[in-house]
């Protein structure tokens, strides 16, 4: 049961933001008050097929019910929608918002109203809120399933492919086929199943919100989009159908449109009994009659269609809601019906206006002092970190139910992470209380205790020193879990299934290492506070003492962190590669991975290279269900020489690798990429000279059989049997760092990974809508070279993600017509995104951390950057 004033979680997806104080009403107006009187339960069927019951006064107008439903849905652009019900004549009619409900519905307890799309705009990009587009997408689904939205087989298949991308995510053949067998979206779906799956395969990486947008993009081009046919006959008795759209009145024969009367050509619409009349404007070129007459089934049918035409004309053609006609003194002639509500122009103008107001408040509501901003950054990142610890707790709960997990491993995990989780839960509560007081209305007068966090950080640092034993055991937790997975196929499957959950947005081992990463963030936060405060500030001494404690703890843990980070990356690569055994062994270090083009008799061919301190591997990307890379060759580094060879081969940015009387010519995508590869290769060769017998034959037997013919491989040859740790791994790994490098034609080094660990950030950003001036508030987490988008910081899992490798980040220029402060632009080829921060401090912070991911570090430049002044 839903009461007036309640809101639901309906439509909570990317693009279904909080209401932010924006309503469907005009500025200065309030929702219509509930009239006194007996409450009647009214059932409303929503577009997702859920049914809600609203207690409405029996004296209330239709608008009270409609506004209550919109409030329940948290819907801003509610003017595009309406409530329809079956009249006593068994005809579907629209609820009149001006009339009392009791005069329209005789038996409300036995009537179900349907909340549906009423006005279909010609351009789906005019729908400014993504929740609105989601509801429109649901309407398209219903129209497809009912056969109302007719189209060609190709269009139907494309529409369904976008729907299932939104429903089940990226294409996986077995899952997609089973879903189509269980769920019917269109008539005769079985005949189009292969075509649907073919289209679905092309939508990989598309978020649900993007799928809705693409769905409407296709649907809005169809002739029957938004069309509701009303049976009629012309003067000759020919059976026709009438319909109304944004542009005017349409005439159909069957499902073929045979005439179109634009609003600009229509002088008047009227009806007389069963006759519907269209009076056209005088046109000398028109030799036909100026009044067209259509016969409908009854007067009620005729009047109902006339009302819909009046509303469509007002909504799409007028600048504002038409005013009521004055009541006649003696006699009334004709209908007094008029459109009630905002026009489309008013909806768009109001949404843009309110968004600007919200943005202005969002920038000005908070203190701008850098100390406050640093404290707020600490709070935001601590929220994300505690969520990560809660995921580890969930993982422990999964393991506790499994008999295959050694008791020693369960004990190790619980004794390591539970004390850390308890500590950070309490620390976050203290931070939230302190920031709440800092932001309070009296914050300008309150000094000292309420506008400082050094005391909290010092207390936390001292407690973390007491938990140093738990921090030192984190590396052992990763090692122990891997050993247990190798020993138990069942446990390996359990871990893999857990990683497939939406909440596990980065590799599981990265979550396990997060307490060690968090120390680095505390050190950075404290360092910025100490640089910001003068030594005489009341908070300086606590911040300085906390920084000393954190640095001491970090120095003790850093050697182990570097070792376990390298081991974790080797484990991830083992999952990404087919044809490699025993990659994660003691002494082996990852140096760089990424794309180079290999020169062969067939020209340049893209290959994925993996450089370690003893060997260089190269591979092609497979088309297996797990999206792994097939390794074709290993080149030992001992005795390898590297030379530039652009002049020799005439290939830009190329260089030659010589080893054991064999040569390999490769080319990078740019001069900077070539320099980084050559620098790391030379360093790796020097390291290999110091290794005593580390290199072994990493290739499995089957992989070594195809080494000589790898240039001739086609897609079928990439489906090699998996060996070693890859056995049975069906995890779709299309979003790992290696795959992002492959698609963006770039590379990352272990040094880049180390920099990325230190450059993590969380907080609110405002994302600009692609096709309007509106902005959307999102909670954004940046980690692992990727932006993860949430509706709020309380969400359990991200709704979308954007890997940033290969992107460039710049200020938004004046020529881009943004006209807002603190806006940065992300750009990769034709993909452009604009984001806005709440202050100059956070603008600089987001620019800094994103640049750390979008610009791969040169080892020489990094060493120069980190030298003391």
C-alpha positions in Angstrom: 0.0 0.0 0.0 1.4 3.4 -1.0 0.4 6.5 0.8 0.8 10.0 -0.6 4.3 11.4 0.0 6.0 8.0 -0.2 8.6 7.3 -2.9 9.7 4.0 -4.2 13.0 2.6 -5.4 11.5 2.1 -8.8 13.8 2.7 -11.7 16.9 3.0 -9.6 19.4 2.7 -12.4 22.1 4.9 -13.8 20.0 7.9 -14.9 17.4 7.5 -12.1 18.8 10.2 -9.8 17.4 11.5 -6.6 14.7 14.1 -7.2 17.0 16.9 -6.0 14.0 19.0 -5.2 12.7 19.0 -8.8 9.0 18.0 -9.2 6.6 17.7 -12.1 4.9 20.9 -10.9 5.5 24.5 -12.0 7.8 26.6 -9.8 6.1 27.8 -6.6 3.4 25.2 -6.8 2.8 22.3 -4.4 1.4 18.9 -5.1 -2.4 19.0 -5.0 -3.7 18.6 -1.5 -5.7 15.5 -0.7 -9.3 16.6 -0.3 -11.1 15.5 2.8 -13.3 12.5 2.6 -13.3 8.7 2.5 -10.1 7.1 1.2 -10.5 4.7 -1.7 -7.8 2.2 -2.7 -7.0 2.6 -6.4 -4.9 0.0 -8.2 -2.3 1.2 -10.7 -0.3 -1.2 -13.0 3.1 0.3 -13.7 5.2 -0.2 -16.8 7.4 -2.9 -15.2 4.2 -4.9 -14.6 4.2 -4.3 -10.9 1.0 -3.2 -9.3 0.7 -0.5 -6.6 -2.3 0.5 -4.5 -2.8 4.2 -3.7 -5.2 5.4 -1.1 -6.9 8.4 -2.6 -9.9 10.5 -1.4 -13.1 9.7 -3.3 -13.4 13.5 -3.9 -9.9 13.9 -5.4 -9.3 14.9 -9.0 -7.4 12.8 -11.5 -4.4 15.1 -11.0 -4.0 14.1 -7.4 -3.7 10.5 -8.3 -1.4 11.2 -11.3 0.9 13.3 -9.2 1.0 10.7 -6.4 2.1 8.0 -8.9 4.8 10.3 -10.3 6.0 11.1 -6.8 6.1 7.4 -6.0 8.3 6.8 -9.1 10.5 9.7 -8.3 9.8 10.8 -11.9 10.6 14.4 -13.0 9.3 14.3 -16.6 5.9 12.8 -15.7 4.1 15.0 -18.3 4.9 12.5 -21.0 2.8 9.9 -19.2 -0.8 9.3 -18.4 -3.2 6.9 -16.7 -5.7 4.9 -18.8 -8.5 2.6 -17.8 -11.3 0.6 -19.3 -14.6 2.5 -19.4 -18.0 0.9 -18.8 -18.2 0.8 -22.7 -15.1 -1.5 -22.5 -13.0 1.2 -24.3 -9.6 2.3 -23.0 -9.8 6.0 -22.1 -7.4 8.5 -20.5 -8.0 9.7 -17.0 -9.0 13.4 -17.1 -6.8 15.2 -14.7 -9.3 18.0 -14.1 -12.4 15.9 -13.3 -13.0 14.1 -10.0 -12.1 10.5 -10.1 -15.5 9.4 -8.9 -17.2 11.0 -12.0 -14.9 9.0 -14.3 -14.5 5.6 -12.6 -17.8 4.2 -11.2 -16.2 1.1 -9.5 -12.7 2.2 -8.4 -12.2 -1.0 -6.3 -12.7 -3.1 -9.4 -10.7 -1.0 -11.9 -7.0 -1.2 -12.7 -5.5 1.9 -14.1 -2.4 1.6 -16.3 0.5 4.1 -16.1 1.7 4.3 -19.7 3.4 6.7 -22.1 0.9 9.1 -23.5 3.0 11.6 -25.6 5.8 10.2 -27.8 8.3 12.9 -28.8 9.9 12.6 -32.3 13.4 12.7 -30.9 14.3 10.4 -28.0 17.1 12.7 -27.0 14.5 15.3 -25.9 13.9 12.9 -22.9 16.3 14.6 -20.5 16.2 12.1 -17.7 17.5 8.5 -18.1 14.7 7.2 -15.9 12.2 8.6 -18.3 14.0 6.8 -21.2 14.0 3.6 -19.1 10.2 3.9 -18.8 9.8 4.6 -22.5 11.9 1.5 -23.2 9.5 -0.5 -21.1 6.7 0.9 -23.2 8.4 -0.2 -26.4 8.8 -3.7 -25.0 5.1 -3.9 -24.3 4.2 -2.6 -27.7 6.6 -5.1 -29.3 5.2 -8.0 -27.4 1.6 -7.1 -28.1 2.2 -6.6 -31.8 1.2 -2.9 -31.7 4.7 -1.8 -32.8 5.1 -3.6 -36.1 8.4 -3.5 -38.0 10.6 -5.6 -40.2 12.3 -8.7 -38.9 15.7 -7.0 -38.9 14.4 -4.0 -36.9 12.6 -6.4 -34.5 15.8 -8.4 -34.0 17.8 -5.3 -33.3 15.3 -4.0 -30.8 15.2 -7.3 -28.9 19.0 -7.4 -28.9 19.1 -4.0 -27.1 16.5 -5.2 -24.6 18.4 -8.4 -23.7 21.7 -6.4 -23.4 19.9 -4.3 -20.8 18.4 -7.3 -19.1 21.4 -9.8 -19.0 24.4 -7.8 -20.0 27.1 -8.8 -22.4 26.7 -11.6 -24.9 27.4 -15.1 -23.8 25.9 -17.6 -26.2 24.5 -20.2 -23.9 23.0 -17.6 -21.5 21.5 -15.5 -24.4 19.9 -18.5 -26.1 18.4 -19.8 -22.8 17.1 -16.3 -22.0 15.4 -16.1 -25.4 13.9 -19.5 -24.9 12.5 -18.5 -21.5 11.3 -15.0 -22.4 9.2 -14.0 -25.3 9.6 -10.4 -26.5 8.1 -10.5 -30.0 5.7 -12.8 -31.9 7.5 -15.6 -33.8 10.7 -15.0 -31.8 12.1 -18.5 -32.4 12.5 -17.8 -36.1 14.6 -14.7 -35.4 16.7 -16.1 -32.5 20.0 -16.4 -34.5 19.6 -12.8 -35.8 18.9 -11.5 -32.3 22.0 -13.2 -31.0 24.1 -11.8 -33.9 23.0 -8.3 -32.9 23.5 -8.9 -29.2 27.1 -10.0 -29.8 27.8 -6.5 -31.1 26.6 -4.7 -27.9 29.5 -5.8 -25.6 30.2 -3.1 -23.0 26.9 -1.3 -23.4 25.3 -0.4 -20.1 21.6 -0.7 -19.4 21.1 3.0 -19.7 22.9 3.0 -23.1 20.9 0.1 -24.2 17.7 2.0 -23.4 19.0 5.0 -25.4 19.9 2.8 -28.4 16.5 1.0 -28.2 14.6 4.3 -28.4 17.0 5.5 -31.1 15.9 2.5 -33.3 12.2 2.5 -32.2 11.6 6.2 -32.8 12.5 5.8 -36.5 9.8 3.2 -37.0 6.5 4.3 -38.6 4.4 2.7 -35.9 6.3 4.1 -33.0 3.9 5.5 -30.5 0.9 5.0 -32.8 -2.5 4.1 -31.3 -4.9 3.2 -34.1 -8.6 4.3 -34.0 -10.9 2.5 -36.4 -12.8 4.7 -38.9 -14.2 4.8 -42.4 -14.0 7.4 -45.1 -17.0 8.7 -47.1 -16.8 5.8 -49.5 -17.0 3.3 -46.6 -13.4 2.2 -46.9 -12.0 0.8 -43.6 -9.2 3.0 -42.3 -7.6 3.9 -39.0 -6.9 7.3 -37.6 -4.0 8.2 -35.3 -2.4 11.3 -33.9 1.3 12.0 -33.5 3.6 14.9 -32.6 3.3 16.3 -36.1 -0.4 16.0 -36.8 -3.2 13.6 -37.7 -2.3 10.4 -39.6 -4.5 8.1 -41.7 -3.6 4.4 -42.0 -4.9 1.5 -44.1 -3.9 -1.6 -42.2 -0.4 -0.7 -40.9 0.5 1.4 -43.9 0.3 5.2 -43.6 -1.6 6.6 -46.5 -2.0 10.3 -45.5 -0.6 12.8 -43.1 -2.2 16.1 -42.1 0.3 18.4 -40.4 -0.8 20.7 -37.6 0.3 23.7 -39.7 -2.3 22.6 -42.4 -5.1 22.0 -40.0 -7.5 24.9 -39.3 -9.9 23.1 -37.0 -10.6 19.6 -35.6 -14.2 18.9 -34.5 -16.7 16.0 -34.2 -20.5 15.8 -34.7 -22.0 12.6 -33.5 -20.0 9.8 -35.1 -18.4 12.0 -37.7 -14.8 13.3 -37.1 -14.1 16.4 -39.1 -10.7 17.8 -40.2 -10.9 21.4 -41.6 -7.8 22.3 -43.6 -6.4 25.8 -44.2 -7.1 27.3 -47.6 -4.5 26.3 -50.1 -4.9 27.3 -53.8 -2.8 24.3 -54.9 -5.1 21.9 -53.2 -7.9 20.9 -55.5 -9.5 18.6 -53.0 -12.2 19.5 -50.4 -11.1 21.7 -47.5 -13.1 19.5 -45.0 -12.4 15.8 -44.5 -14.9 13.6 -42.9 -14.4 10.2 -41.2 -17.0 8.0 -39.7 -16.2 6.3 -36.4 -17.9 3.5 -34.4 -19.7 5.7 -32.0 -20.0 9.2 -30.6 -17.9 8.2 -27.6 -15.1 6.9 -29.9 -15.2 10.1 -31.9 -15.0 12.3 -28.9 -12.3 10.3 -27.3 -10.1 10.6 -30.4 -10.8 14.3 -30.6 -9.7 14.8 -27.0 -6.4 13.0 -27.7 -5.8 15.2 -30.8 -6.4 18.3 -28.7 -3.9 17.2 -26.1 -1.3 16.2 -28.6 -1.6 19.5 -30.4 -1.3 21.5 -27.1 1.6 19.4 -25.7 3.8 19.6 -28.8 2.8 22.9 -30.5 2.0 25.3 -27.7 4.5 27.2 -25.6 2.4 27.0 -22.4 -0.7 25.3 -21.0 -3.9 26.8 -22.5 -6.0 28.8 -20.2 -9.5 27.7 -19.3 -12.3 29.3 -21.3 -14.7 31.6 -19.4 -17.9 30.0 -18.6 -20.9 31.3 -20.7 -23.5 33.3 -18.9 -26.6 31.6 -20.4 -25.9 28.8 -22.9 -22.8 26.6 -23.5 -22.0 25.4 -27.0 -19.4 22.7 -27.7 -17.1 20.9 -25.4 -15.2 22.7 -22.6 -12.4 20.1 -22.6 -8.9 21.5 -22.7 -5.4 20.1 -22.2 -4.3 20.2 -18.6 -0.6 20.1 -17.8 2.8 21.5 -19.0 3.7 21.5 -22.6 6.8 19.8 -23.9 8.6 23.2 -24.1 7.7 23.9 -20.5 8.9 20.5 -19.3 12.3 21.0 -21.0 12.7 24.6 -19.9 11.8 23.8 -16.3 14.1 20.8 -16.1 17.1 22.9 -17.4 16.3 25.7 -15.0 16.0 23.5 -12.0 19.2 21.6 -12.9 21.0 24.9 -13.0 19.7 25.9 -9.6 20.7 22.5 -8.1 24.1 22.8 -9.6 24.5 26.3 -8.2 23.5 25.1 -4.7 25.7 22.0 -5.0 28.8 24.2 -5.7 28.0 26.9 -3.0 26.6 24.8 -0.1 29.9 23.5 1.2 33.0 25.2 2.7 35.7 25.9 0.2 38.7 25.8 2.6 41.3 23.3 1.4 41.5 21.6 4.8 37.8 20.9 4.6 38.2 19.6 1.0 41.0 17.2 2.1 38.8 16.0 5.0 35.9 15.4 2.6 38.2 13.5 0.3 39.2 11.3 3.2 35.5 10.7 4.1 34.6 9.8 0.5 37.5 7.4 0.0 36.9 5.9 3.4 33.3 5.1 2.5 34.6 3.2 -0.6 37.2 1.4 1.4 34.8 0.2 4.0 32.5 -1.1 1.2 35.5 -3.1 0.0 36.1 -4.5 3.5 32.4 -5.5 3.7 32.9 -7.4 0.4 35.7 -9.4 2.0 33.3 -10.1 4.9 30.7 -11.4 2.4 33.4 -13.6 0.8 34.3 -15.1 4.2 30.6 -15.9 4.7 30.6 -17.7 1.4 33.7 -19.7 2.3 32.3 -20.6 5.7 29.5 -22.6 4.0 31.9 -24.6 1.9 33.4 -27.9 3.2 36.2 -27.7 0.6 37.8 -24.7 2.4 40.6 -25.6 4.9 39.8 -24.5 8.4 43.2 -22.9 8.7 42.3 -20.6 5.7 39.0 -19.6 7.3 40.7 -18.8 10.6 43.5 -16.8 8.8 41.0 -14.7 6.9 38.7 -14.0 9.8 41.6 -13.1 12.2 43.1 -10.8 9.6 40.1 -8.9 8.3 37.5 -8.8 11.0 39.6 -6.5 13.3 40.4 -4.2 10.4 36.7 -4.0 9.4 35.7 -3.2 13.0 38.4 -0.5 13.3 37.4 1.3 10.0 33.7 1.0 10.7 34.2 3.1 13.9 36.7 5.4 12.1 34.1 6.2 9.4 31.4 7.0 11.9 33.7 9.5 13.6 34.6 11.1 10.3 31.0 11.4 9.3 30.1 13.1 12.6 33.0 15.5 12.4 32.3 16.5 8.8 28.6 17.0 9.6 29.6 19.5 12.3 32.2 21.1 10.0 29.5 21.7 7.3 26.9 22.8 9.9 25.3 26.3 9.9 27.6 27.4 12.7 30.8 26.2 11.1 32.0 29.7 10.4 32.1 30.6 14.2 33.2 27.2 15.5 36.9 26.9 15.6 39.4 24.3 16.9 37.7 21.1 17.7 35.1 20.9 15.0 37.2 22.1 12.1 40.0 19.6 12.3 40.6 15.9 11.7 44.2 15.5 12.8 43.1 14.1 16.1 41.0 11.5 14.4 43.8 10.5 12.1 46.4 10.3 14.9 44.1 8.1 16.9 43.4 5.9 13.8 47.1 5.7 13.0 48.0 4.5 16.5 45.3 1.9 16.4 46.6 0.7 13.0 50.0 0.3 14.5 48.4 -2.0 17.0 46.9 -3.9 14.1 50.3 -4.2 12.3 50.2 -8.0 12.8 46.9 -8.2 10.8 48.4 -6.0 8.1 51.5 -8.2 7.8 49.3 -11.3 7.4 47.5 -9.9 4.3 50.1 -11.2 1.9 49.9 -14.7 3.5 46.1 -14.5 3.0 46.6 -14.1 -0.8 49.2 -16.9 -0.9 47.1 -19.2 1.2 44.0 -18.7 -0.9 45.8 -19.4 -4.1 47.4 -22.6 -2.7 43.9 -23.8 -1.5 42.4 -23.0 -5.0 45.2 -25.1 -6.7 44.5 -28.0 -4.3 40.7 -27.8 -4.7 38.8 -27.4 -8.0 35.6 -26.8 -6.1 37.2 -23.8 -4.2 38.5 -22.4 -7.4 35.0 -22.5 -8.8 33.6 -20.8 -5.7 36.1 -18.0 -5.9 35.4 -17.6 -9.7 31.6 -17.5 -9.1 32.1 -14.9 -6.4 34.2 -12.7 -8.7 31.4 -12.9 -11.3 29.0 -11.0 -8.9 28.3 -7.3 -9.7 29.6 -6.3 -6.3 33.1 -7.7 -7.2 33.9 -4.9 -9.6 37.7 -5.5 -9.5 39.7 -8.7 -9.0 39.1 -10.4 -5.7 42.8 -10.3 -4.7 42.8 -6.6 -5.1 40.1 -6.4 -2.5 42.2 -8.5 -0.2 45.2 -6.2 -0.6 43.1 -3.0 -0.1 44.2 -2.5 3.6 47.8 -2.1 2.4 46.8 0.3 -0.3 44.8 2.4 2.2 48.0 3.1 4.1 49.4 4.9 1.1 46.3 7.0 0.8 46.5 8.0 4.5 50.1 9.1 3.9 49.1 11.3 1.0 46.1 12.8 2.9 48.3 13.6 5.9 51.1 15.0 3.7 48.7 17.4 2.0 47.3 18.5 5.4 50.8 19.1 6.7 51.7 21.2 3.7 48.5 23.1 3.9 48.7 24.0 7.6 51.3 26.4 9.1 53.2 24.8 12.0 51.3 27.1 14.4 47.9 25.7 13.4 46.1 23.7 16.1 45.8 20.7 13.8 49.3 20.6 12.5 51.0 18.7 15.4 48.4 15.9 15.3 48.7 15.6 11.5 52.5 15.6 11.7 52.5 12.9 14.4 50.0 10.8 12.5 52.1 11.1 9.3 55.2 9.9 11.1 53.2 6.9 12.4 51.8 6.0 9.0 55.2 6.4 7.3 56.8 4.1 9.8 54.1 1.5 9.3 54.2 1.8 5.5 58.0 1.5 5.5 57.8 -1.8 7.4 55.1 -3.2 5.0 56.3 -1.8 1.6 58.8 -4.6 0.7 56.1 -7.2 1.2 53.5 -5.0 -0.7 55.8 -4.8 -3.8 56.2 -8.6 -3.7 52.5 -9.4 -3.3 51.4 -6.8 -5.9 53.7 -8.5 -8.5 52.4 -11.9 -7.5 48.8 -10.8 -7.8 49.4 -9.4 -11.3 51.0 -12.7 -12.3 47.9 -14.6 -11.0 45.7 -12.3 -13.0 47.7 -12.8 -16.2 47.7 -16.6 -15.7 43.9 -16.4 -16.0 44.1 -14.1 -19.1 46.5 -16.4 -21.0 46.0 -19.7 -22.8 49.0 -22.0 -23.4 51.1 -20.9 -20.5 52.0 -22.9 -17.4 53.7 -21.9 -14.1 53.7 -18.2 -14.7 53.5 -17.1 -11.1 56.7 -18.4 -9.7 59.2 -16.9 -7.2 61.6 -14.5 -8.8 59.5 -13.6 -11.9 58.5 -10.0 -12.2 56.1 -8.3 -14.5 57.5 -5.3 -16.2 55.1 -4.2 -19.0 52.2 -5.6 -21.0 50.5 -4.1 -24.0 50.0 -4.0 -27.8 52.7 -3.9 -30.5 52.3 -4.7 -34.2 54.5 -7.6 -35.4 56.0 -7.3 -38.9 55.6 -10.5 -41.0 55.2 -11.5 -44.6 51.6 -10.4 -44.4 52.4 -7.0 -43.0 51.8 -5.6 -39.5 49.6 -7.7 -37.3 48.4 -6.7 -33.8 49.9 -8.8 -31.0 49.7 -8.6 -27.2 53.1 -8.7 -25.5 54.0 -9.5 -21.9 57.4 -8.5 -20.7 58.9 -10.1 -17.6 62.3 -10.0 -16.1 63.3 -13.2 -17.8 61.2 -13.7 -20.9 59.0 -11.9 -23.4 55.7 -13.6 -24.5 53.5 -12.5 -27.3 49.9 -13.6 -28.1 46.8 -13.0 -30.1 43.3 -12.4 -28.6 41.2 -15.5 -28.6 37.5 -15.8 -29.4 36.8 -18.3 -26.7 33.9 -17.8 -24.3 36.5 -16.6 -21.7 38.1 -14.0 -24.0 41.6 -15.1 -23.2 44.8 -14.5 -25.1 46.5 -17.4 -26.9 50.3 -17.3 -26.4 52.3 -18.3 -29.5 55.9 -17.7 -28.6 58.4 -16.9 -25.8 61.6 -15.1 -26.3 64.3 -15.4 -23.6 65.8 -12.1 -22.6 69.3 -13.5 -21.9 71.5 -12.2 -24.7 68.8 -10.2 -26.4 69.7 -7.0 -28.3 67.3 -4.2 -29.2 67.8 -1.6 -31.9 65.6 1.0 -33.7 64.8 -0.1 -37.2 62.4 2.5 -38.7 64.9 3.4 -41.4 65.6 -0.2 -42.1 62.0 -1.4 -42.7 60.3 1.9 -43.4 57.8 1.3 -40.6 57.2 4.1 -38.2 58.1 3.6 -34.5 59.6 0.1 -35.2 62.4 -1.7 -33.5 64.1 -5.1 -33.8 64.6 -7.7 -31.1 67.5 -10.1 -31.8 68.0 -13.3 -29.7 69.5 -16.7 -30.4 70.1 -15.8 -34.1 66.5 -15.0 -34.6 64.9 -11.5 -35.1 61.5 -10.1 -34.4 60.5 -6.7 -35.9 57.7 -4.9 -34.0 56.2 -1.4 -34.2 54.5 0.7 -31.5 51.6 3.0 -32.1 53.6 6.2 -31.3 57.1 7.4 -30.6 56.5 7.6 -26.8 55.2 4.0 -26.7 58.3 2.9 -28.6 60.6 4.7 -26.2 58.8 3.1 -23.2 59.0 -0.4 -24.6 62.7 0.0 -25.6 63.6 1.4 -22.2 61.8 -1.4 -20.3 63.2 -4.1 -22.6 66.7 -2.9 -22.1 66.2 -2.9 -18.3 64.6 -6.4 -18.5 67.6 -7.7 -20.5 70.0 -6.3 -17.8 67.8 -8.0 -15.1 67.9 -11.3 -17.1 71.6 -11.3 -17.0 71.4 -11.4 -13.2 68.8 -14.2 -13.1 70.3 -17.7 -12.6 68.2 -20.2 -14.5 64.8 -18.6 -13.8 63.6 -18.9 -17.4 61.9 -22.2 -18.2 59.7 -23.3 -21.1 56.5 -21.5 -20.1 54.5 -22.7 -23.2 52.4 -25.8 -22.8 52.9 -28.6 -25.3 49.9 -27.8 -27.5 50.9 -24.1 -27.6 54.4 -24.9 -28.7 53.1 -26.9 -31.6 51.6 -23.8 -33.3 54.5 -21.4 -32.8 55.8 -21.6 -36.3 52.4 -21.1 -37.9 50.9 -18.4 -35.7 50.7 -15.9 -38.5 48.3 -18.1 -40.3 46.0 -18.7 -37.4 42.4 -17.9 -37.9 39.7 -17.7 -35.2 39.2 -21.4 -34.9 42.8 -22.0 -33.9 42.4 -19.8 -30.9 40.2 -22.2 -29.1 43.0 -24.3 -27.7 42.5 -26.5 -24.6 43.2 -24.7 -21.4 46.1 -25.9 -19.3 47.3 -25.5 -15.8 45.4 -22.8 -13.8 43.3 -22.0 -16.8 41.5 -25.3 -16.7 37.7 -24.9 -16.7 37.9 -21.1 -16.4 34.8 -19.8 -18.1 35.0 -16.3 -16.6 34.4 -13.7 -19.3 37.6 -11.6 -18.9 36.8 -9.0 -21.6 37.3 -6.1 -19.2 40.7 -6.9 -17.6 43.6 -4.5 -18.0 45.2 -6.7 -20.8 42.0 -6.6 -22.8 41.6 -2.8 -22.4 45.2 -2.4 -23.6 44.3 -4.6 -26.6 41.3 -2.5 -27.6 42.9 0.8 -26.9 46.3 -0.2 -28.6 48.3 0.9 -25.6 50.4 -0.6 -22.8 51.0 -0.3 -19.1 53.9 -1.1 -16.9 54.3 -2.4 -13.4 55.3 1.1 -12.6 51.9 2.3 -13.9 50.2 -0.2 -11.6 52.1 1.1 -8.6 51.2 4.7 -9.5 47.6 3.7 -9.9 47.5 2.2 -6.4 48.4 5.5 -5.0 46.0 7.5 -7.2 42.5 6.3 -6.2 39.6 8.6 -5.5 35.9 8.6 -4.7 33.3 11.3 -4.7 30.4 13.0 -6.4 30.8 14.2 -10.0 28.2 15.8 -12.3 28.1 14.2 -15.7 26.8 16.2 -18.6 24.0 14.6 -20.6 25.1 13.9 -24.2 22.3 15.7 -26.0 21.2 18.4 -23.6 22.4 21.0 -21.2 21.4 18.9 -18.2 23.8 17.4 -15.6 23.4 14.3 -13.6 24.9 13.7 -10.1 26.7 10.4 -9.7 28.9 8.8 -7.1 32.2 7.9 -8.9 35.0 5.5 -7.8 38.3 5.7 -9.6 40.5 2.6 -9.2 42.4 0.1 -11.4 42.5 2.7 -14.3 38.7 2.8 -14.4 35.8 5.0 -13.4 33.0 3.1 -11.8 29.6 4.9 -11.6 27.0 4.6 -8.9 23.8 6.4 -8.1 24.9 7.0 -4.5 27.7 5.9 -2.3 25.3 3.5 -0.6 24.8 1.4 -3.8 26.1 -2.1 -3.6 27.5 -2.4 -7.1 28.4 0.0 -9.9 25.9 0.6 -12.6 28.5 1.4 -15.3 32.2 1.7 -15.8 34.6 3.5 -18.1 38.2 2.2 -18.5 40.5 5.2 -19.0 43.6 3.7 -20.6 44.1 5.5 -23.9 41.8 8.4 -23.0 43.1 12.0 -22.7 41.8 14.4 -20.0 41.7 18.2 -20.6 39.9 21.3 -19.5 36.7 21.9 -21.3 37.4 24.7 -23.7 35.3 27.8 -24.3 34.5 26.6 -27.9 32.6 23.6 -26.4 29.9 25.9 -25.0 29.9 24.4 -21.5 30.0 27.7 -19.6 30.5 26.1 -16.2 33.3 26.1 -13.7 35.5 23.1 -12.8 34.6 21.0 -15.9 37.0 18.5 -17.4 36.7 16.5 -20.6 37.5 12.8 -21.2 38.2 12.1 -24.9 39.1 8.9 -26.8 38.5 8.9 -30.6 34.8 9.9 -31.0 33.9 9.2 -27.4 33.7 12.4 -25.3 32.5 12.8 -21.7 32.2 16.0 -19.6 32.3 15.9 -15.8 32.0 18.7 -13.3 33.4 18.9 -9.8 32.1 20.9 -6.8 35.2 22.9 -6.2 38.6 23.9 -7.6 40.3 21.5 -5.1 38.4 18.4 -6.4 38.8 19.6 -10.0 42.6 19.4 -9.5 42.4 16.1 -7.6 40.3 14.4 -10.3 42.6 15.8 -13.1 45.6 14.5 -11.2 44.4 10.9 -10.6 42.9 10.5 -14.0 46.1 11.7 -15.7 47.9 9.0 -13.8 45.8 6.4 -15.7 45.6 8.1 -19.1 49.4 8.8 -19.4 51.6 5.7 -19.0 54.7 6.6 -17.0 58.2 6.5 -18.4 60.5 5.0 -15.8 63.0 7.8 -16.4 60.4 10.5 -16.1 58.9 8.9 -13.0 62.3 8.7 -11.3 63.0 12.4 -12.2 59.6 13.4 -10.8 60.1 11.7 -7.5 63.6 13.0 -6.8 63.7 15.4 -3.8 63.8 19.1 -4.5 
